[in-house]
Amino acid sequence: MIFALLPVKAPPQAKQRLASILPASHREALARAMYEHVMAALCAARGLDRIAVITSDEATARHAGRSGALVFEEREQSGHAHSADDASRRAMELGAATVLLVPIDVPLVTPAEIEELIAPSGSGLVIVPSAEGTGTNALARTPPDIIESCFGPGSFRAHVEQARRRGVEAKVLRLPGLEFDIDTPEDLTELLARAPRCPAAQLVRERWAFTS
């Protein structure tokens, strides 16, 4: 079975690096809009057997349940890597042979990219780096515990090195929608230029009068 795992940080705490231009309520709305887009892409992608959302946020859990996803509830906010690896173990207990780890802050991801990420067969690791090439934006792991997760700056190299030490084949995919994430004001400027009609861009432009 192939599981998609979607760790969701409590939206009121999301996107702190945008605090200089967006108040907390707007950052929360943006995080929820991006989460809903990623969830819709996962639901539309072919080849996934189950989707599981890992969260301590009640509103996110309710949305996930309505979407047909499993909810792995967290009693408290844990780090992204810890949440991902704990969820991977829980997915294995439910029969997962492969897990796909994706973030919520990729407003341009498409179902086709999800399908491409899970297409390679056999055991191993598939990595989608962040646009600048240092971070990790998505992982497909077969089996789910073949390596441990680490995210943030330097995580791409860390994942590749961990795979090398364990004798694991690692394939790198460049998928534009998954590579592009929202962290900084400059990212919002790029989003408005690249996809002005996507839900996240419309939220930024129409409600907040964001100017690049």
N, C-alpha and C positions, 0 to 999 in steps of 0.2 A: 504493500500500500504506500501511496505517496501522500504525505501530509504537507500542507503549507502552514507555517507558523508565523503569526503576526503579533509580536510584542507591542503593546500600546501603553506608553507612559501616560499617566493621568494628564489629559489635555490642559487643565489649568496650570500645570507646571511646564508645559512644552515650550520650545522655541525661545529660550531665554536670551539667545544671541540677537533676537529681533526686538528686544525690549527698548532699544533706543528710538525705534520708529513706530512700534505698535504697543498699545496698552494690553494688559493681561487678557481682557475679554476678547480682544481681536485675535490675539495669538491662539487662544483656545478655539475660537471659531475656525481659524485657519487649520489648526491641527485636526479638528473633527472633519473638516471638508476633505483634507488629504487622506485621512484614514478611510472615509467612505469611498473615495475614488479607488484606493488600493483594494479595498474589500470587493468592490464591484468588478475590478479587473481579475481578481482571483476567482470570483464566482463564475465569470464568463470564460475563464481559461479551461481548455480541454486537457484531461490527463490527471487532474488532481482527484484524489479519493476523498480527502477530508481537509477542512480548513479549521484551524484552531486559533483563537485570539487569546492572548495572555495579558491580563489587565487587572488592575484593582479599581478601575473606574466603572461605576454602575451603569452610566448611560452607554458607554462603549459596550459593556457586556450585554445590555438589552438589544442594542443594534446588531451585535454579532449573532445573538440567538435568533432574531427575526430573519437574518440572512441565511440561516441554516448552518452556521458554524458552531463548533464546540467552543466552550468558554473554559479556559484554565484560569481560575480565579487566583489572584495574588492578594494576600492579606495586607501586604505592605509593598511599597515601591522598591524593587530591586534593580540592580544594574542591568543594562541591556544584555550583556553576555551571560550573566547568571540566569536571567529569565529565559533566554534562548536555550541554554543547555538543560535547564530543569524541564522546560517544555519538550525538548527532544527526548528526554528519558520517559516522560509521560506518554508521548506519542508512540515510542517503542513498545510500551506496555500494552498499547491498543493495537499493535500490529504493524506499525510503520516500518517500512524497509528503507525509505528515503524521506528526508525532511528538507523542505525549502524554507529558508529564512529570508524574509523581506522586511523592509522598514515601512513606516507609514508616510514618510515625508518625500515621496517620489511622485509628484502630481502628474507626471507624463508617462508613467508606466502603462503598458498595454497588455491585453490578454495574450497576444502573440509573443511578447517577450517572456511572459511567464512560461508559456509552452516551450519556447526555445531553451529556457533555463533547465527544464526538467527532461528535455529530449535525450541527452546522452545516457547510454545504458551502461550497466555494470557498476562495480563498486568504484568509489573515488570521490573527488571533490570538484565542484564547479564554482568559480568565484566571479562575481561581477564587481570590479573596483569602482570607487567613486570617480567622478569626472577628473579630478586632479591626479588620480592614480595612487594616492597614499592610503586611503580608507577602503573599507569594504561595504558595499551597498546590498549585496545579496549573496547567499550561499546555498548550494544544493549538496547535501551530504548523504552518501550511501556507503555504509549504514549511518544512521543518524548521529552516532557518537564517534565517528571515524577521526575527528579532531575536536578540540575545544574551541569555543567562540572567543573572539576578542574584537572589539569594535573601536572606532575612533582613529585618529591620526596614527599611521604606521601599522594599522591592522592588516592591510593587504599583504605586506611583506611578512608579517608575523604568521598569517595563515599559510602562505606559501612555504615558509621555512618549517613550520610545524608539520605540514604534509610531507616535505622532503625527509625530515628526520624519521617519520613513521613509515616511509616507503609507500606513500599514498600518491596516486596519480592526481595531479591538479590541472584542470583546464580553466583557462581564463576566457570569459566572454565579454565583449564590449557591446552593451545594449543601451542605446542613448536614453531611453526613458527611465531605466533603472539606475543609470549612472548619475542622473541629474537629481540632486536633492536640495532641499530648502533649509539653509542654516543662517544665511546672512542677508542683509539688505541688498547686497549685490546680486544674490540669487533671485530675489524677487524682481529686480530690474530685468534680469535675463528671462525669467518666466514670462513677464509681460511682453517681452520682445518675441519670444519663441512661440508662445501659445496664449495669446490674449483672450481667447474665448473659453479656455478650460475653466472649470469651476473655481479652482484656487485663485487664478488670475482675476476672474470676475469679482470675487470676494474682495481682493485687494484693491482693485481699481474702483469699483462702484461704491463700496461702503467706506473705504478709508481714504480715498483720494490720494493714494500713494503716488508720488512723483519720482521719477528716476533722475 
